[in-house]
Amino acid sequence: MGDTLNSFSTLSKQKLIHMIGIKGTGMCALAEFLHHEGFTISGSDTSETFYTDRILQKIGIIPKLFSEDNITESIQLIIYSAAYGDNNPEIKKAKQLNIPMKSYPEMLGLLSKNRISAAICGVHGKTTTTGMTGTIAKALDLPAAVIAGSAITAFDNSSILYNGEKYLIAETCEYRRHFLNYAPAVILLTSVESDHQDYYPDYASIRDAFIEFCNTLPDNGTLIYCKDDPGASEVADKVHTIRSDIRMISYGLSRDADISAYNLYTDQQKQFFSILAIDGQQFSLSIPGIHSVVNALGALVLTSTLYEMEHMQKPSQKNYEKAAHALACFSGAKRRSEYIGTWNGISIYDDYGHHPTAIYKTIKGFKNFFPENRIIVDFMSHTYSRTKALFNEFAHAFSDADVVIMHKIYASAREQADPEVSGELLAQAIRTTGKTVYYFEEPLDAVPFLHSFLKPNDIIITMGAGNNWQIGPALLEQWSKSNE
C-alpha cells in the first residue's frame, strides 16, 4: 500500500503520522511509543468508547471518526490496524494520494530493526509475561522500551514502559503470521496449541508458524521457551534440529527445565515460590494461578538474558532481590484477572481468557486464591471457528466454577456465522459436565438476574474477548443506585 518505507530513521518528527484504528490495544501502545519518541500523531476510529480512549487523551490525542477528510497530503505515514482493509474510507483515500502505509505489525517490525529486540510470543500468557518483563527490566534499570498488548498497572496504566532506547521488548502476535515482521535477537515462547482456526486449520499449521518465526533469530540468537508446554517444547526441539547455533533456555515447573520453580504454595491470596537456579531468594505474586508463576519465570529468564547482554555478566543476588520486589508489587494487566470492584462482599474481576486452556487455568487460580468462596464465571465465546473447533475443550474448561453464565458467540468481522455452533449449544454442553449454567443471549440481559442472584463472599469473573466485560461496571452502577 502506498510508497514503501524501509527505515524508521527516515521519518521526520516535524511531519504528521496518522493511525487508522488507533483505539486498538496494539495501535494505542504504538501511538504512545511514537509520541514518546517525539512524533506528532493523529488518529481515527469508531465512536465506541474503549479504555484506550483514556490513554490516548493523556498524550493529547482525541481520535476522529473515520472519514476520508482526515487524509491529506501533509501526512508522511499512515499506520493502520490489521482489522481494516480497502473498504475503509481513509485507506482508500491514502492509496489515491500514494501516502506511505504500514500495518501495525509492519511498523512494529520496523521499530525492532532499530534496536536490540526481544519478542514475547505464544498462544497464552503474552501480555502478563510482557508486563512482568517490563516491571523487572525497570527494577534492574535496563535501557529498554516495552510494548505490551494491554494496559499494565505497573506501567502507570499505560501499554508502554520507556526506560531507554537500546533494547525493545514487545508482545508479538501469531495471527496471520504477523510476528514474521519482527526482527528479534531473543524470543520468549510461552505456549503453542491450536488457535485462530480461521487462519490455522490445525495444530500443525500454527506450530509451523512458530517454528518459522523462531528460525528468524540471528546467528547465535536466544530462544527461551516453556518446558511445561508440549507445543512450545516441540517447537524448540524442531528449531534445535535446524539451528544448532541458537542458544536454548527452558523454564517451567518441570525439574528438567533450565530454570525451575519449586516450593510453591498459596497463602492469604498470595503465591510464593523459589527457583532452583537462584539460591536463597523467595519470590511472591499477588495475582492468581500457577500459570502466573510460570509467566514470572519466563520474565525472569528474559530480563536476566538481556542483563547479561548489557553488562557481560549474570545478575547478582542484589539484582534478584530487586526482581523479587518488582514481582511482588506487580498487580497485573487490563483484562487479565483484573479487579473491577466490590459491593456488599461481592467481588468482581474481568479476564480476557478466551481459549479453553486459559479459561481452565484462570478459574483454577481463582479457586486456589478463594477456596471458600463461590466462583461465578460469566463467559462469552469469541469467534464461531474457535468455538466449533474446540467445542469439547470449552465444555470441560469450567470444572472449577460453581456457576456459569453464558451468552451468544461474539462474532468476528473476519468470519461468517456458523449455524452448527452457538452460545446456547455450548451452554447445554457445559451443563452435561454437571455445572449449573444460565443462558442470556445478550450480556447485559444477565445484569438483573445477577443483581438478585449474587450474595456476599461471591467472586464473579467476566471472561472472554467479547463485550461481556460491561456486566461488571453495570452491576456496580446498579448496586450504587440501590443504596441511594
N, C-alpha and C positions, 0 to 999 in steps of 0.2 A: 504494500500500500504506500503510495507516495514515493518520494525520493528516499534512498537508503541513508541510514545514519549508522556508522560503524564504530564511532568513538565517542565516549562520554565527554572527553576533553574538548570536542569541537563545539559544544553547546555554549551559548552566551548567556551570562547571568543578567544581562540587560534586556533580554528578549523573553517573550511570554511562552510558557509551556501550558497547554490546555489538556485536561484529563477528562475523558468521557467515561462516565460511570464511577465518579470519584468517591461515592459513598460506600463502595465495596470495601471489605476489610483490608485486602491487599493493596488496593488502589489508595485508600486513605493512608496506609502506612507509607507508601511510596511518596505521596504528597507531603507528608510530614518530613520524610527524609530529604526530599529535594528542597523544601522550604528551609530546612536547617542548613543545607548546602549553599543557600543564598539565592535560589532561583525564584522568579515571580511565577506564581501558579494560579490558574483559574480552573474551574471545573463545572461539570454538569451532571445531572442525574434526574431521577423521577422525583415526584413531590413527596413520596413516602418518607417518614422520619425514621432514622436509624441512630444507634448510639454514636456512630461515626460523625453525625452532624455536630455533636458537641466538640469532638476532637478537632474537626476542621475549623469550627468557629474560633477555637483557642488560637489558631495560627492565622486567623483573619481571612479564611476562605468561606464564602457563602455560595454554595452550589446554585447554578442557574438550572432551569428546566431545559431539557433537550430542545434545541432549536438550531436550524441552520444559520440563524443570525448570529450565533455565538462564534462562528468560524469566520475569521478574517485573515487577510494576508500578513497581518502583524504577528501571527503565531509562528514560532520557529519549529515547534514539535508538538505532535499530538500523541498522547498515551491513552490507549483505550482498553477497557476491561474486555477480557475474552468472552464475556457474556453478550457482547454486542457485535453485530456484523454489518453487512452492507445495507440492511434495511433501516439502520439508524440515520436520521437526517444529517447529523453532524459528520458522520463518517462519509456519507455521500458527498457532502459539500467539500470536505477536506480533500477527497480524491479529485474533485473537479479543479481545486486550486493547487493540486500537486504538493500539498504540505507533507513533509516527512512524518511518518507514523510508526509507532511501536506499540505492540500489545504489552500488557503488564509483564508477562514472563519474559518477553524480549528485552524490555527495559531493565528488569532486574538482572538479566544476564549481562547486559551492557555494563551495569554497575559492578558486577562481580569481576569483570575483566580489568577493572581499575584498581583492585585491591587484592590482598591475600584473602581468599574467600573460603568460607566453610558453609556447607549445605546441610540442613536438617531435613530428612525426608522419611517417609513411611506412611502406611495407611492409618495408623493411630499414633497419638502422643506427640505430634509435631509441635503444636502450639505451646503446650505446657513445657516440653523439653526446651524449646527456644526461649521461653520466658525464664526458666531456671538457668539456662546457659548465660543469658544476658545478666541476670542477677549476680551470678558468681563472677562473671568477667568484670563487672563493675567493682566488686569487692576486691578482686585481685589487680585492679587498675590496669587492665589490658586496654590498649588503644584500639578499641573495636566499636563499630556501629552494628546494631542488631535490628533486624526487621522481622517482626512476628506477624502471624495471621490473625491476631485479635489484640484487643487492648489488654495490657498486662498491668496489674496493680502496682508492681514494683517499678514499672516504667512511668510512674506518675499517671496511671490510667491512659497511657499512650500506647501505640503499637510499635514504637521505635525506642531504642536506647542509643544515645550518641555519646560515646566515651572516647572517641578518637577516629582517625582516618585510615590506619594501617590495615586493619582487618575488617571484613564484612562477614557477619553471621546471619544467615537468612533461612527462614522456613521456605521450603520449595515444594511444589505441587506435582504429583504424578499424573493428574488428569490430562489426557491428550498429549502425554509426554512433555508437558510444559517445562519440567525441570531440565530438559536437554539444552535449554537456552543458557543455563547457568554454568559458570566455569569454576568449579571448586578445586581447592588444594586438599581439602579434608571433607569427607562425607560422614555424617552420622545417620545410620539407618535403624529406625525403631522397630519396624514391623512390615511384613508383606503377606497379604492374603487377598482373596478375591473381592473386588470392589469396582465401582464405576462400570457396571456391566453394560451400559450403553456404548462404551468405548472398548473395554477389555472383556470380551465374551467369556473368558475362563481364567482360572488361576495362572496357567502357564503364560498367558499373554501379558498379564500385569507383572508377573515375576520377571519376564524377559525385558520389560521396560526398565525395571530397577537394575538389572544386570547391565543393560546398555548405558544407563546413567553412571553407574559405578566405574565402568570401563573408560569413562571420560576423564578420570583422575590422571594427573600428570605423572611422569616418571617418579617413582618413589613417593607417590601420594599416600594418604592415610584413609583407610576405611574402618570406621568404628561401627560395630553392629551389636544388636541384642541377641545374645546367645540363647535366651529363653524362647525366642520367637522362631518357630520352624522355618517360616518363609525367609526371614532375614538371614538365618544361618545358611539356608540353601543358596541364597543369592551370593553370600560371602564365599561359600565353598566353590561355586561355579566361577566367580570372579578370580579366585585364587588360582584355579587351573589355567586361566587365560593370562593372568598378570601376576607372576610371582614377585614382581618388584614392589607391589603395593603392600604397605605395612598394615597388618590386620590387628585390631584390638577389639576383643569381645567384652561385653559386660552383661550382668544379669544376676539372678538368684542362683543360677547353676554354679556348682563348685568348679565346673570345667571352664568357666569364664575367666578371662584375664583379670577382670575387676569384678569381685563378687561381694554381695551383701550377706550378712548373717546377723543372728541375734535380733531378729525383727519382733517387735511387739507394739501393741496399741494400748495407750493409757490416757484417760482424760482428753479424748479427741485429739490425740497426737500420735504420730507414728515415730518409733525410734528404731535405728539400725546402725550397725557398724560395717566396716569394709575391710576385707582381709588384707588388702594391699596398703591400708593406712592404719597403722597400729596406734592404739590409744586415743582415737578420736571417735566420739559418738555423734551421730547425725540425727536430726529430727525434722519432721514435716507437720504442718498444721492442716494439710489437705488430705482427703481420704483416698484409700485404695492402694493395694500393693503395687499396682501399675505406676502410681506416682513415685514410689521408691525406685522402681526400675528406671523411670524417666530421669530421676535425680542422679542415678548412677551414670547414665549416658551424658548428662550435662557436665558432671564432674570430669569424665574422661575427655570430653571435647575441650573444656576450658584448660585442663591440665596439658593437653596436646598443644594448644595454642600458646600457653605459658612457656612450654619448652621451646617452641619456635622463637618466641620473643626473647627469652633470657638464656637460652642454650643450657638450661638445667631444669631438673624437675622441681615442682613446687615444694616448699619447705613445710614443716609441721605447722608453722605460723600461718602459712597460706591456707592450709587445710582448715585451721581454726576459723579463719575469715570466711572460707567457703561454707563451713558448717553453720556459722551465724547467719549468712545470707540465705541459706536454705530454710533455716528455722523461721526466718521472717517472711519467706515467700508465701503469699496468700492467693496465688492462682491467677487465672486469666478470665476475661469476659467470656461467659457462657461455658466455662469449664468448672463444674461443681461450684458455681458462683452463688454466694449467699445473697438472697434478694431482700429478705426481711422476716420479722417475727411479729405475730399478733396473738395474744392470749395463749402463749406457749406453743403455737403452731409455727414451725419454721419452714420457709420457702427457699428452695435452691433451683438453679437453672443450669442445664448442661447440654452441650451441643452433640453429645453422643448419638450417632445415627446408624452405626454398624452394630450387628449383634454382639461382637466381641467387646466393643467399647461399652455398650449398654450393660452387659453382664458384669464386667469388671467394675464399672462405676457404681452400680447398685450394690454389689458385694462390699465395696469400700465404704459406702454409707452405712450398710448393716453392721460392719465392724466398728464404725465410729459410734453408732447409735443402736446398740444391741437390744435395748429395752423399748425402743420407740417403734411405732407403726410407720412403715415406709410406703407411701403412696406415690406411684410413678405415673405421670401423665405423658404419654408418648404419641408423637406424630411422625409416621414414617415418611421418608424422603425418597422420591422417585419410584415409579412403577417398576422399572427394570431391577433396581436393587431389592425391592420388597419381594418381587417374584423369584429372583434368583436365590435369595437367602431366606425364603419364607419359613422353612422349618427351623432355621437357626434363630430367626426373630421370635418364633413361637416359644422357644425354650430359653430366651435371654433374660426373662423376668423372674427367675426362680427365687431371688432374694427379696422381691417386692411382696408386700402384703396385699396391696390392691393396685390394679392397673386401670387407668383411664385411657381410652383410645379415640382416635379421630380419623377422618378421611386421610388419604395419602396426599402429602404436599407435593404437587406435581412440579416437574422441572420444565422450563421453556424448551429444553432441548429434546423432549420426547413426547410421544402421543400417549393418551390414556389407554390403559390395557384393561378390557372388561373381565379378564381372567383373575384379576387381583384387586383387592380393595382393603381399606382400613377395617371395614366391618368383618370381612373374611379373616383377617389377621386377628381381630378381637376374638372371634369364635375359636380360632386355633389356640390362642393363649388360654382360653377357658378350659380346653381339653387337657391342659397340663395341671389343672387343679386350682388355678388362680381365680380370684374374684375380679371380674372385668366389667367395666361400664363403658358404654359407647355413646359419644356425642359427635355428630358429623362435623360441626364447626367447633374449634377450641373454646371460644368464649361462651358457647352454649353450656359448657360444663361449670361455669362460674357459680350460678345459683345452687346447683347440686353440691359443689364443694363447700360453698359457704355454710351449708347446714350439715354436711357430712363430716367435715374435719373437726377434730377435737384436740384439746391440749396434749402436748408431747408428740403430736404427729409431725412427721417430716414429709413434705410434698416436694417432689422433684419434677419439674417440667423438662422433658428430654426430646432431642431431635433437632433436625436442621430446618424445621418448618416454622410456623408463626405461633405455635402454642406457648412460646415464652411470654406472650401477652397475658396469660392467665395469672401469673404471679402479681404483676402490678395491678391488675383488675381486682383481684381478691383483696389486696392491701387497701385499695381505694374504697371498696365496698365495706370492708371492716371498719375503716376510719369513719365513714359516713354513719355507720350504725352506732358509733359512740357519741355522735354529736347530739 
